[in-house]
Amino acid sequence: MTFIITVSIAVIFSILYLTIGRKGRFAITFSTCSLMFWSAAIMWSVDGLNSVINGGSFLDLSQEDLYLGIIIAVAGVLLFLISMLIEVCRSNRYNAIYE
């Protein structure tokens, strides 16, 4: 379940980056968050492959795995929001100094 949630959020942030953030003010923030979630998806896919090699299933659909996926998604979105806040503060400081 963690893999499914992580890939879903990675796709959402990739679409947001390609439509909104590519040339916009938060291009670095969108690209960083997108790459972060795609990296996590690769990590969970390696974990799933390891589970298959050891005789288990690729996807773990347990409730604990669902909670872990939600925690990871919330933490990633919070990191994205903090990164946007830092970018806004930097641009406001830059505008205040050079205007």
C-alpha positions as CSV (number, residue, x, y, z in Angstrom):
1,M,0.0,0.0,0.0
2,T,2.9,2.3,0.7
3,F,4.1,1.8,-2.9
4,I,0.7,2.6,-4.3
5,I,0.4,5.8,-2.2
6,T,3.9,6.9,-3.0
7,V,3.5,6.4,-6.8
8,S,0.2,8.2,-6.8
9,I,1.6,11.2,-5.0
10,A,4.7,11.1,-7.3
11,V,2.4,11.2,-10.4
12,I,0.4,14.1,-8.9
13,F,3.5,16.2,-8.2
14,S,5.0,15.3,-11.6
15,I,1.8,16.5,-13.3
16,L,1.8,19.7,-11.2
17,Y,5.5,20.3,-12.1
18,L,4.9,19.8,-15.8
19,T,1.8,22.0,-15.9
20,I,2.3,24.7,-13.2
21,G,5.7,24.7,-11.8
22,R,8.0,24.3,-14.8
23,K,8.5,27.9,-15.5
24,G,6.8,29.3,-12.4
25,R,8.0,30.7,-9.2
26,F,8.2,27.3,-7.4
27,A,9.9,25.3,-10.1
28,I,12.6,24.0,-7.9
29,T,10.2,23.2,-5.1
30,F,7.9,21.2,-7.4
31,S,10.8,19.3,-9.0
32,T,12.4,18.5,-5.7
33,C,9.2,17.1,-4.3
34,S,8.5,15.1,-7.4
35,L,12.0,13.6,-7.4
36,M,11.7,12.9,-3.7
37,F,8.5,10.9,-4.2
38,W,9.8,9.1,-7.2
39,S,12.9,8.1,-5.2
40,A,10.7,6.8,-2.5
41,A,8.7,4.8,-5.1
42,I,11.9,3.2,-6.3
43,M,12.8,2.4,-2.7
44,W,9.4,0.7,-2.1
45,S,9.7,-1.2,-5.4
46,V,13.0,-2.6,-4.4
47,D,11.5,-3.6,-1.1
48,G,8.7,-5.3,-3.0
49,L,11.1,-7.2,-5.2
50,N,13.0,-8.3,-2.1
51,S,9.7,-9.6,-0.6
52,V,9.0,-11.5,-3.8
53,I,12.5,-13.1,-3.8
54,N,11.9,-14.2,-0.2
55,G,8.6,-15.8,-1.1
56,G,6.2,-13.0,-0.2
57,S,3.9,-10.8,-2.3
58,F,5.0,-7.6,-4.0
59,L,2.4,-5.4,-2.4
60,D,1.7,-5.4,1.3
61,L,-1.9,-4.5,1.7
62,S,-1.9,-4.5,5.5
63,Q,-3.3,-1.7,7.7
64,E,0.1,-0.9,9.1
65,D,1.4,-0.4,5.6
66,L,-1.5,1.9,4.8
67,Y,-0.6,4.0,7.9
68,L,3.0,4.1,6.9
69,G,2.0,5.3,3.4
70,I,-0.2,8.0,4.8
71,I,2.6,9.1,7.2
72,I,5.1,9.3,4.3
73,A,2.6,11.2,2.1
74,V,1.8,13.7,4.9
75,A,5.5,14.2,5.7
76,G,6.3,14.8,2.0
77,V,3.6,17.3,1.6
78,L,4.6,19.1,4.7
79,L,8.2,19.2,3.4
80,F,6.8,20.6,0.2
81,L,4.9,23.3,2.0
82,I,7.9,24.3,4.2
83,S,10.0,24.5,1.0
84,M,7.4,26.8,-0.6
85,L,7.4,29.0,2.5
86,I,11.2,29.3,2.5
87,E,11.1,30.2,-1.2
88,V,8.4,32.9,-0.5
89,C,10.5,34.3,2.4
90,R,13.6,34.5,0.2
91,S,11.9,36.2,-2.6
92,N,10.2,38.7,-0.3
93,R,13.6,39.5,1.3
94,Y,15.2,39.8,-2.1
95,N,12.4,42.2,-3.3
96,A,12.7,44.3,-0.1
97,I,16.4,44.7,-0.5
98,Y,16.6,45.5,-4.2
99,E,13.5,47.6,-4.7
